[in-house]
């Protein structure tokens, strides 16, 4: 069985020791045939076993079919923008395990203050300055306060998956 891992984030120097790549490395250590799929590197980083591709390819069932993956562990964070990736993997005939990587915080409605801190930290992880991260967080949070903009769209993604894990 081929089990791939994937995250729609660019490959960077610190990717080798991040969650989705560690899961890929763990699968290899267990003797499972595996690869990790990431977006193209923005800094020239390259690691063995990492397939670098475009977001457009991740949205394509023909891309996933060409990998021969039987299952994909996808870091989607429950973001509706990643639903086309889930659909493409399913259309290619593979199983999908969505890994939320959200510490259980799957909706801004559960705890708006914590969600704001997590959102801010995500922007800072992308190397945004504190001011830009604060502005981006302030702009993003009100959009998520309306359930049908985020929560219901996330549920559509969860329903497509074969398994959803925090």
C-alpha positions as CSV (number, residue, x, y, z in Angstrom):
1,X,0.0,0.0,0.0
2,X,1.3,3.5,-0.9
3,X,0.4,6.1,1.7
4,X,1.4,9.7,0.8
5,X,1.4,12.7,3.0
6,X,0.7,16.2,1.7
7,X,0.4,19.8,2.8
8,X,-0.4,22.8,0.5
9,X,2.5,24.8,1.8
10,X,5.8,25.6,0.1
11,X,8.7,23.4,1.0
12,X,11.2,25.3,3.2
13,X,14.4,24.5,5.0
14,X,12.5,23.7,8.3
15,X,10.0,21.4,6.5
16,X,12.1,18.3,7.1
17,X,11.2,18.5,10.8
18,X,7.6,19.6,10.5
19,X,4.6,17.4,11.2
20,X,3.5,16.2,7.8
21,X,7.1,15.4,6.8
22,X,7.7,13.6,10.1
23,X,4.6,11.5,9.4
24,X,6.1,10.7,5.9
25,X,9.4,9.7,7.5
26,X,7.6,7.6,10.1
27,X,5.7,5.7,7.4
28,X,9.0,5.0,5.6
29,X,10.5,3.8,8.9
30,X,7.6,1.3,9.2
31,X,8.3,0.0,5.8
32,X,5.4,1.7,4.1
33,X,5.9,2.9,0.5
34,X,5.5,6.7,0.9
35,X,6.2,10.2,-0.5
36,X,5.4,13.6,0.7
37,X,3.8,16.2,-1.6
38,X,4.5,19.9,-1.0
39,X,4.2,23.1,-3.0
40,X,7.4,24.2,-4.9
41,X,10.1,25.5,-2.7
42,X,10.5,29.3,-2.5
43,X,14.1,29.1,-1.3
44,X,15.6,26.2,-3.4
45,X,15.1,23.6,-0.7
46,X,15.0,20.0,-1.8
47,X,14.7,16.8,0.2
48,X,14.7,13.2,-0.8
49,X,11.2,11.7,-1.3
50,X,9.5,15.1,-1.4
51,X,7.4,15.7,-4.6
52,X,7.3,19.4,-5.2
53,X,4.3,20.6,-7.3
54,X,2.0,23.5,-7.9
55,X,-1.3,24.2,-6.2
56,X,-3.0,23.7,-9.6
57,X,-1.5,20.1,-9.7
58,X,-2.8,19.4,-6.1
59,X,-6.2,20.4,-7.4
60,X,-5.9,17.8,-10.3
61,X,-7.1,14.3,-10.0
62,X,-4.8,13.3,-12.8
63,X,-1.8,14.5,-10.7
64,X,-2.9,12.3,-7.8
65,X,-3.7,9.3,-10.0
66,X,-0.2,9.6,-11.5
67,X,1.4,9.2,-8.0
68,X,-0.3,5.8,-7.6
69,X,-1.1,6.7,-3.9
70,X,-3.7,4.4,-2.3
71,X,-4.2,6.9,0.5
72,X,-3.1,10.4,1.4
73,X,-2.7,12.0,4.8
74,X,-3.5,15.7,4.0
75,X,-2.9,18.6,6.3
76,X,-5.9,20.7,5.3
77,X,-6.5,22.5,8.6
78,X,-10.2,22.3,7.6
79,X,-9.8,25.3,5.4
80,X,-12.4,25.4,2.7
81,X,-9.8,26.5,0.2
82,X,-8.3,23.0,0.5
83,X,-11.5,21.2,-0.4
84,X,-10.5,21.0,-4.1
85,X,-7.5,19.0,-3.1
86,X,-9.6,16.5,-1.1
87,X,-11.9,16.2,-4.1
88,X,-9.0,15.6,-6.5
89,X,-7.6,12.9,-4.3
90,X,-11.0,11.2,-4.0
91,X,-11.6,11.5,-7.8
92,X,-8.2,9.8,-8.3
93,X,-9.5,6.8,-6.3
94,X,-7.4,7.2,-3.2
95,X,-8.6,7.4,0.4
96,X,-8.1,10.7,2.3
97,X,-7.3,11.2,5.9
98,X,-7.6,14.9,6.7
99,X,-5.3,16.0,9.5
100,X,-6.6,19.2,10.9
101,X,-3.5,20.1,12.9
102,X,-5.6,22.6,14.8
103,X,-5.4,21.4,18.4
104,X,-9.1,20.7,18.2
105,X,-10.0,24.3,17.3
106,X,-12.1,23.7,14.2
107,X,-14.3,26.7,14.3
108,X,-13.9,30.4,15.3
109,X,-17.2,29.9,17.2
110,X,-15.6,27.6,19.8
111,X,-13.3,30.3,21.2
112,X,-12.9,33.5,19.2
113,X,-9.9,34.8,21.3
114,X,-7.9,31.6,20.9
115,X,-8.9,31.4,17.2
116,X,-7.5,35.0,16.9
117,X,-4.2,34.0,18.5
118,X,-3.9,30.9,16.4
119,X,-4.7,32.9,13.2
120,X,-2.1,35.6,14.2
121,X,0.5,32.9,14.9
122,X,-0.1,31.4,11.5
123,X,0.6,34.7,9.8
124,X,3.7,35.1,11.9
125,X,4.8,31.6,10.9
126,X,4.7,32.9,7.3
127,X,7.3,35.5,8.3
128,X,4.8,38.4,8.3
129,X,5.8,41.3,10.5
130,X,3.8,41.7,13.8
131,X,1.9,44.7,12.4
132,X,1.0,43.0,9.1
133,X,0.0,39.8,10.9
134,X,-2.2,41.8,13.3
135,X,-3.9,43.6,10.4
136,X,-4.4,40.3,8.4
137,X,-5.9,38.7,11.5
138,X,-8.2,41.6,12.2
139,X,-9.4,41.4,8.5
140,X,-9.9,37.6,8.6
141,X,-11.7,37.1,11.8
142,X,-15.0,38.9,11.0
143,X,-15.3,36.8,7.8
144,X,-15.3,33.6,9.9
145,X,-17.9,34.9,12.3
146,X,-20.6,34.0,9.8
147,X,-21.0,30.2,9.9
148,X,-21.8,29.6,6.3
149,X,-18.6,31.4,5.2
150,X,-16.4,28.9,7.0
151,X,-17.9,26.2,9.2
152,X,-20.4,24.9,6.7
153,X,-17.8,24.9,3.9
154,X,-15.4,23.0,6.2
155,X,-18.1,20.4,6.9
156,X,-18.4,19.8,3.2
157,X,-14.7,18.9,3.2
158,X,-15.0,16.6,6.2
159,X,-17.9,14.7,4.6
160,X,-15.7,13.9,1.6
161,X,-12.9,12.5,3.7
162,X,-12.6,8.9,4.8
163,X,-11.2,10.0,8.1
164,X,-10.7,13.3,9.9
165,X,-8.2,13.6,12.7
166,X,-7.2,16.6,14.9
